[in-house]
Amino acid sequence: MPFEHSPILQSIAQQCHRYEAMGTAAILAVKSSEVAFQPDPSCNSLGTLVKHMHGNMRSRFVNFMQEDGEKDWRERDDEFVNSFETQEELLKAWEEAWKVFWDAVEPFSDTDLDRVVYIRSEPHSILHALHRHMAHNAYHVGQMIYLAKMLRKEEWKSLSIPVGKSEEFTQKKRAEAKRALAEGDLRPDLDLNQITLPSRDLAKSVEFYEHLGAILIVDSLPRYARFWVPNGGTTFSLHHVEEPLHDPRTVIYFECRDVDAQVERLKSLGMEFLSDPTDERWLWREARLKDPDGHEICLYHAGVNRVNPPWKVQP
């Protein structure tokens, strides 16, 4: 399986294969005489949608690492003028566009995700560029399906859970998961994404963590506050306590793409560090400081070595 050692890339590939297949189903559902159909003059036809996505994918992923994703030869405005006449032409262009995409991304591994590419001179990590690609495809594939469904009416075959079958589908999936768990084929669902810390001065601590880059999402001062860390989707919270905090062994880790730049920024805000950025023997680059309550904070970058270090336990 492609990307078998990269859960992130594997997840992106699964979704992209899904969008590709859904777009193919929409194309196969229409007749050649319907390629240029527009429900309204302001709307795109299936032909213009495929032409636009074909142009977009070729521009973005031809010479993906070497050239800007907005190529000089691209004529974006012309992509919204349909030039397809048959279903076969649509399908050929659709398959060609996706081949360009897959040829560009299949060599990647987790170590590539932080590398930088450019789209209209704007820097993107490869991970950001792939997420941008997924969002763009999801937007337009949805339009393709809507048009195909409008044209086929009652003949349309649902690509998701049919109306009226939601409960049946849910019960089926639950039964499958229960059976797989009983047979040892599925691990219990587990995701560590929330930590709560005690704090004697929430106001100071809230200011500290906002400076770090966390986003305050629950403000119940002076009793409680919760933050969201957008890059990983994790949340953590602070709750007020009166008693002294005695345990110095707890360390909270925040990963950042550029530890040195983050440390420099925080020092400019007056924060003092226990240690400056250092390459550790476990292949993480770390810097440490303390929050107002004395909790030790580690800012680090591990990249692939967080989950897949060279000494990872092999199954």
Residue pairs with C-beta under 8 A, 6 or more apart in sequence:
1 10
2 9
2 10
2 13
2 106
3 9
3 10
3 13
3 108
3 109
4 10
5 109
5 110
5 308
6 108
6 109
6 110
7 307
8 110
8 113
8 127
9 105
9 108
9 109
9 110
9 113
12 130
12 131
12 134
13 105
15 134
16 101
16 133
16 134
16 137
19 134
19 137
19 138
19 141
20 94
20 98
22 141
22 144
22 145
22 159
23 50
23 53
23 94
23 137
23 141
23 144
24 91
24 94
24 95
25 145
25 148
25 159
26 46
26 141
26 144
26 145
26 147
26 148
27 46
27 50
27 87
27 90
27 91
27 94
27 144
27 148
28 87
28 91
29 148
29 149
29 151
29 152
29 156
29 157
30 37
30 46
30 87
30 90
30 147
30 148
30 151
30 152
31 87
32 85
32 86
32 87
32 88
34 46
34 151
35 45
35 46
35 47
35 82
35 84
35 85
35 86
35 87
35 89
35 90
36 45
36 46
36 47
36 82
36 84
36 85
37 45
37 46
37 147
37 151
38 44
38 45
39 147
39 150
44 52
44 80
44 143
45 82
45 147
46 90
46 144
46 147
46 148
47 82
47 83
47 84
47 90
48 79
48 80
48 81
48 82
49 140
49 143
49 144
49 147
50 84
50 90
50 93
50 94
50 144
51 79
51 80
51 81
51 82
51 83
51 84
51 93
52 76
52 79
52 80
52 140
53 94
53 97
53 136
53 137
53 140
54 79
54 93
54 94
54 96
54 97
55 74
55 75
55 76
55 79
56 76
56 79
56 97
56 136
57 97
57 98
57 100
57 101
57 133
58 71
58 74
58 97
58 100
59 69
59 70
59 71
59 74
59 76
60 69
60 101
60 119
60 129
60 133
61 69
61 100
61 101
61 103
61 104
61 105
62 71
62 100
62 104
64 104
64 105
64 117
65 115
65 117
68 118
68 119
68 120
68 121
69 117
69 118
69 119
69 120
69 129
70 119
70 120
84 90
84 93
101 133
105 130
108 126
109 304
110 303
110 304
110 308
111 303
111 304
112 126
113 125
113 126
113 127
113 303
114 125
114 126
114 127
114 257
114 303
115 125
115 126
116 123
116 124
116 125
116 126
117 123
117 124
117 125
117 126
117 129
118 124
119 129
119 132
124 132
125 257
145 159
148 156
149 156
161 169
177 186
180 186
181 188
193 233
193 234
193 235
194 234
194 235
194 236
194 237
195 236
195 237
195 252
196 236
196 237
196 238
196 239
197 236
197 237
197 238
197 239
197 250
197 252
197 293
197 295
198 238
198 239
198 240
198 241
198 245
198 293
199 205
199 238
199 239
199 240
199 241
199 292
199 293
200 240
200 241
200 242
200 244
200 245
200 293
201 292
201 293
202 221
202 222
202 223
202 224
202 225
202 238
202 240
203 221
203 222
204 292
205 225
205 238
205 291
205 292
205 293
206 216
206 219
206 221
206 225
206 238
208 271
208 291
208 292
209 216
209 227
209 238
209 291
210 216
210 227
211 266
211 269
211 271
212 254
212 266
212 297
212 299
213 229
213 254
213 256
213 262
214 227
214 228
214 229
214 236
215 227
215 228
215 229
215 230
216 225
216 226
216 227
217 226
217 227
217 228
217 235
218 224
218 225
218 226
218 237
219 225
222 240
223 239
223 240
224 237
224 238
224 239
224 240
225 237
225 238
226 235
226 236
226 237
226 238
227 235
227 236
227 237
228 234
228 235
229 235
229 236
229 254
231 255
232 255
236 252
245 293
245 294
245 295
248 294
248 296
250 295
250 296
251 288
251 295
251 296
251 297
251 298
252 295
252 296
252 297
252 298
253 298
253 300
254 297
254 298
254 299
254 300
255 299
255 300
255 301
255 302
255 306
256 262
256 299
256 300
256 301
257 301
258 301
259 277
259 285
259 286
259 287
259 299
259 300
259 301
260 277
262 287
262 299
263 273
263 276
263 277
263 287
263 299
266 273
266 289
267 273
271 289
272 289
273 287
273 288
273 289
274 288
274 289
274 290
274 296
275 286
275 287
275 288
276 287
277 285
277 286
277 287
278 285
278 286
278 287
279 285
280 286
282 305
282 309
283 302
283 305
283 309
283 310
284 300
284 301
284 302
284 305
284 306
285 300
285 301
285 302
286 298
286 299
286 300
287 298
287 299
287 300
288 296
288 297
288 298
288 299
289 296
289 297
289 299
290 296
290 297
291 297
